[in-house]
Structures are given as structure tokens and as C-alpha cells.
């Protein structure tokens, strides 16, 4: 006998993930094609960068911060949409039987951690500060945050 209160399934995760990924990719395409991140008066910095006379953080400091934030936000949305079905499937496959099927919002939160990690790593690469150790450390911190949130949720369920 089926429960009358059905939770969203894999189809909802696929549709939401594809929608977020499409919106993020369209935003990335719009940002890359039509927005100029560097002030036109500072084009000399680009020439100096090509001649190896200036470093990347100096060039990035002359950039329009709103365009950079929109670019990083579009990366976050794209990666969140890309990893949402995977996070939902992994929660469904390896989740506890008490929370089966897993809530869509938990999978969305976990996919957002991946999107945030990808945007953060992109920002580090833009500053030429990206390294494997830093990327793994940030990923470990995000996994630790998620584990603490899962523990908090389990304690709140058992207390009620």
C-alpha cells in the first residue's frame, strides 16, 4: 500500500537539475559573450600581462567585481544543477532506511556544496592561487560541514 504523501522522486531531481544547469550555462554564455570584465581605460594591463610584466592578481584587481561575481554565481548554479541528480541518487542508494526516499532539499544542499566548491576553486584559479592541497582542504571542510548538518538533523529527529 502506498503512502498518500509522496516525496519528489528522481524525475523531479532530474528536471530541477537540468533546469538549473541550463540556466547557469545560458548565464555563463551571456556573461562571456556580452560583458567586459576589465575597465576599458585599463586595457594596458592586458598588454602588460601578455608581456609577463604584471601578475594575474593585479589584473584581477582592475576587473569589474560585479561581472566576476556574476560569473562565479553562474558557475555555482551550473555545477549545482549538474550534480543535483547525482546527489539525489547517492542519497537514495546509500541513505538510511528511515529517510527513504531522501528529501530533495537535502540533495539540493549537497549539490550546492559542490557548486560552491567549484566556484571557489575557479576564483582561486583566477588569482593564480589554486593548488591541489587547497582544493582538497576546502572540499574536506565542506564535507565536514555537511556531516555536521546530517548529525544535527539525526539528533533533532530522535529528540522529537
N, C-alpha and C positions, 0 to 999 in steps of 0.2 A: 504494500500500500504506500502510495507516495504522499509526501508531506505537501500540504497546500501552500506553504510559504517556500517557494523555490528561490534559491540564490542564483545570481548570474553565473552562467557557465563559461566554458571555453569560447563559445561563439561570441559572447559579449566582450571577452578579453581580446579576441582577435579583431573585432570591429573597432573597439576603442584604441587598441594598439596601432592598427593600420591608419586610423584617422589621425592620431597624434603624430605618427611618423610622416604621413603625407603633409600635414600642416607644418611640421618642422622643416621638411625638405623644401616646401614651397617658400617658407620664410627665409631659409638659407639661400635659395636661388635668388630671391628678391634682394636680399642684403648684399650678396656678392656682385650681382649684376648692376644694381642701380644706386647703391650708396657708396660714397667715397670716404674711407675711414681717416684719411690724412687731410689736414687743412691744406688748401691749395697754395697758400703762402709759404708752406713748409716743404715744398717739393724738393728743395735742395737736400733734405735729409735722405730722401730715397737715393739720390745720386751718390751721396756720401756712403750710404750703406753698401751700394754696389761696388764701390771702390775700396771697401773694408777700412774706411776711416772713422766709422761710428759703429756703436754696438746696437743690438736689437732693442734693449730696454729704453734707450734714448729715443729711438724711433717710435716705440710704443707709447712713450710719454707724450709725444706730439699728436697722437691719434685722438680722434673724436671718441670720448668714452661712451657716449650713448650708442654708437654703432658697434663698438666692441661688446657692450653688454647685451645688445640685441642679438649679435652673432652667437655669443655664449648661451643665451637663453634659447635660441633656435636649436643649438646643438643639444641642450638639455632635453627639449621637447622631442626631438628626433630620436635620441637614444632611449628615452623613456618609452616611446611608442614601439620602438624596435624590440625592447626587452620585456614588455608587458606580457605577451603571450607565453614567453619562456618562463617568467617568474610565476605566472599562474599555473602553468603545467608542473613546474617543480614543486610548488606548494601542494598541488593536488596529489602528486605522485609520492612525495616524501613527507607530507604533513601528518599530524596526529589524527587519529580516528575521531576525536571529539570535535574537531573543527572541520570536518569533511562535509561538503566541499569547501574549499578555502574562500574567505571573503575576497571580493575583487579589490577592495580598497587596500588590503594588506599587500597584494601583488602589485598594485599601483605604487604604493610606498616603496617597495623593494626595487621596482623598476626605476623609480625616481632617484634612488641612491646610485644606481648605475649611471643614469643620465648626469647627475651632479658630479660623479667621479670623472666622467668623460669630459664635461665642461671644464672642470678644474684642471685636468691634465692638459687640455687644449690651451688654457690660459697660461699654464706653466711653460708649455712649448713656445707660446708666443713671446714669452720673456726669456727664452733660451735657458730655463732653469729646470727643465724636465729631466728626470733620471729614473731608472728602474726602482731604485730604493725609495725614492719619494712617492712614486706611483703605488708601490706595494704598501708603504706605510699609510697613505691616505685610504687605500682600499681596506686595510686592516681596521682602521679607525671607523670607517663606515659600517663594516661588518659588525664591529663591536657595538656600535650604536643600535643596529638592528637587533642584535641578540638581546641587548638590554631592554628594548621595547617589547620583544617577544616574551621575555621573562616577566616584565611588568604586566603584560596582558594576561599571562597564565596565573599570576598571583591574584589579579583582580577577579578572574573567573572563579578561582577556588574560594576566595573570601566571601563571595556572594552566595 
